[in-house]
Amino acid sequence: MLLVEKKDGIAVVTLNRPEAMNALSKALRSELYKAMVDIDGDPDISVAVLTGAGTRAFTAGLDLKELGSDAKAMGAANAEGADENPVKAIELCTKPVIGAINGVAITGGFEVALACDVLIASENARFADTHARVGIMPGWGLSQKLSRLIGVYRAKELSLTGNFLDAKTAADWGLVNRVVPAEELMPAAMKLAADMATIPVETLSFYKRLIDDGFGRSFEDGMALEHKRSSKHNRKVTPEAVEARRAGIQARGRGQ
């Protein structure tokens, strides 16, 4: 149901229910939570890549069969615990999470994609907010995040129609970092993850949190937050530490 492969500082997490478009059943959400807790606490892992099995779907969101057969299942749409809310499960990971969007990301699946730190999309990827068409409201952050990412007018167009957004338009709108051919999706995601993994994991986690915490504030408050945290951090950095990394930075510059 959930596959986790760890190698060279990278954990690849695959939502593995292709027959159900990788729908987020209660069991799958629980497994995702346990996996993210494990990755966050694993000192040998610096970066995670999250993707879906097959080519049809990243994830179709909550399992509609469960919602239609269990009166209590709808509570998952507003669950605050990370063991039931996959967005919370991803967000509790202090390490970067790259979303490799291999197919459709629908409704709750769209919300899961937006929980990732970077999005690489296959040309097969499509995004849709069908909450209104199903007759429910988002509870994992989509109504607030989407407008902040692509603008309120575009967000309303998507959410108030339920229409699909293709990968190219998603990239043009700034929703995903880039679009690649389907066969190049995982190599591209893994290359990006490998680049990140060359940076000490403590630095990755610190910088990720600095960006995320500032994003939810006004620009002025975000600048003050950066000054406070970076001043404390940078006082601990020695000239010797900077010099030790300088050669590596110059070598990367020549190679890119």
Buried (B, 14 or more C-beta within 10 A) or exposed (E): BBEBEBEEBBBBBBBBBBEBBBBBBBEBBBBBBBBBBBBBEBEEBBBBBBBBBBBBBBBBBBBBEBBEEEEEBBEBBEBEEBBBBBBBBBBEBBBBBBBBBBBBBBBBBBBBBBBBBBBBBBBBBBBBBBBBEBEBEBBBBBBEBBBEEBEEEBBEBBBEEBBBBBBEBBBEBEBBBEBBEEEBBBEBBBEBBBEBBEBEBEEBBBBBEBEEBBEEEEEEEBEEBBEEBEEEEEEEEEEEEEEEEEEEEEEEEEEE
